[in-house]
């Protein structure tokens, strides 16, 4: 995948936010600096920040990017491809589907405007690369749900219980793809 406006080692730089391929050094830096909500989400899924971040870097199938603000890693995000098996037709669905995720430091709170502009571009680009992006977020993370809605994700109304935590599913589809929350 080639991000628009790429140059040098960066996929993009806008308002001091640069996007670069993630490394284990970025994962090491961020693993102890994550926002409380991100630590909670890792705990809900029974996985450590160390494991999430380092496995994403090591997985050749996962698209993993680090956002740098003035060269400091402020978050890592990515998409892990999903394969949907259609039991009715006994074929693998040909949609390009992915599980989108992001973990970040508190520094994101100080660069909201710059980060929002950059994340909007990234999500729009990912929506061209994938027909369908999804994940879940705890229902109590209202700011995250608002941010996802602003970025064009549909947030489901149904509650999904994950380890005794109420979560909601969020989805963003290409214009020609229809998905219902059932």
Secondary structure, DSSP 8 states (H G I E B T S, - for coil): ---TT-BTTBSEEETTEEEEE--HHHHHHHHTSB-HHHHHHHHHTT--HHHHHHHHHH-TTEEEEEEEETTEEEEEEEEEEE--EETTTTEE--S-EEEEEEEEBGGGGGGHHHHHHHHHHHHHHHHHH-SEEEEEEETT-HHHHHHHHHTT-EE-SS-EEETTEEEEEEEEE-TT------
